[in-house]
Structures are given as C-alpha cells and as structure tokens.
C-alpha cells in the first residue's frame, strides 16, 4: 500500500485539514500530512491540543479495507498509538503508552492520539511534544530526525500488523497504568484494579470501558 506524505509549513489542525480535504475530494486515502507548526490542534473529548511551534502534528487517512481484519474499531487509537510508541522506543525513548490514547514520559503527557471513522475511511491524528508547551506537560527526551521517525512509523502502518500482535505487546507494558485514574461520566475511576481485555477495553468493577471519552 503506497502512502503519500506531505509536509505543511503551518496549519490550524492537521486533523481538521485532512478531514475537510477528504470530504471535498481534494485528497484521497491512503495519505499522510504533517507539520511542525500547528496552531489550533484538537484533542480527545473535544479539548484543544496545546501547540507550540516545533512540535510534531501528524494526521493520516487509511481506507477501512486496509486495516487489520481483527482490529476492534474502538481500539484504533490504542493500536496506532502503540505502534508510534514502539518507533520512539527503537530510537531510545522511554515513552510509554497510557490507556487508551496518550503517550507519556514518566508521569507527564508528551503526546496523544485521536481517531475517527467516517465513510469507510479512518483518520488518525498524533501529536508529539518536542518542546513542552507548559509545565503540566512533558516532551520527548531524545534528539531524533523527525522525517526518519515518520518514515519508520508509516512503514510499520503499511505492514498492517494484526491487532492481536500489537495487543499482546501492549498488555506486557500495561502495568504503569495502574498508578492512574480515568474520568468516566463525571466520575474518577482508579485503574489499580482494572483488567485489560483482549479487545482493548478495560473492566473496572462490573463496568467494561472502551475509552475514557
């Protein structure tokens, strides 16, 4: 599967730009766009993703037919986020994947993943802090060639590895999540006694949760 890649000097949101271009037919999947100057990024739960010039913003679109056949749609963010985390690990980063869609270094968030499926096309956006936008957030702790990082990541996307293989590796690294809690329908729910399920959901008490959103 060929995956064209374009660099944008500046954009309000790679995710919104790509979604709009797909809807009006200017671009077609599979395709990826990225920038180091995103001025109005979006995060999960309709939050704004704090941007800082020099930080990486990537969005890509894949036809649903190109996705691994065993991928649960609700776990797409976890799937693509963990693939990205593994690329960072190969470069020497200690970043880890916090369920279900955040990249952390230590106890600070350094990135996030958001996915959306419409008209049989999956659009995935990834933000990564190269510089911390505020004291609340962290940043990648290693120097790296971002073009090489993206080339490695997109190559792994094209491989179409199975959800089962990705999940088995994430499950081994799930333990750090138990130090945290999630917000679910206005409640704070600690993860210390959570159970990770094979479809990427978690069970807390008697509740099965696919996402904190």
TANORVEN-V248502 format. One record per pair of residues at least 6 apart in sequence whose C-alpha atoms are under 6 Angstrom apart, sorted by the first residue. I is the first residue (numbers start at 0). J is the second residue. Records with the same first field share a line. If there is no record, write none. Layout:
# TANORVEN-V248502
I = J + J
This chain:
# TANORVEN-V248502
2 = 29 + 30
3 = 30
4 = 31 + 32
5 = 32
6 = 32 + 33 + 34
7 = 34
9 = 36 + 37
10 = 37
11 = 37 + 38 + 39
12 = 37 + 39 + 40
13 = 58
14 = 58 + 124
20 = 26
21 = 27
28 = 60 + 61
29 = 60 + 61
30 = 59 + 60
31 = 58 + 59
32 = 57 + 58
33 = 56 + 57
34 = 56
35 = 52 + 53 + 54 + 55
36 = 52
38 = 50
40 = 47 + 48
41 = 47 + 48
42 = 48
44 = 212
51 = 132
54 = 128 + 129
55 = 126 + 127
56 = 125 + 126
57 = 124 + 125
58 = 123 + 124
59 = 122 + 123
60 = 121 + 122
61 = 120 + 121
62 = 120
63 = 119 + 120
67 = 159 + 161
69 = 162
70 = 162
74 = 199
76 = 100 + 112 + 113 + 114
77 = 99 + 100
94 = 103 + 104
95 = 102 + 103
96 = 102
100 = 111 + 112
101 = 110 + 111
102 = 108 + 109 + 110 + 111
103 = 109
107 = 136 + 137
108 = 136 + 137
109 = 127 + 128 + 137 + 138
110 = 126 + 127
111 = 125 + 126
112 = 124 + 125
113 = 123 + 124
114 = 122 + 123
115 = 121 + 122
128 = 138
129 = 138 + 139
130 = 138
131 = 137 + 138
177 = 190 + 191
179 = 190
180 = 188 + 189 + 190
181 = 187 + 188
183 = 211
193 = 202 + 203
194 = 201 + 202
195 = 201
200 = 208 + 209
201 = 207 + 208
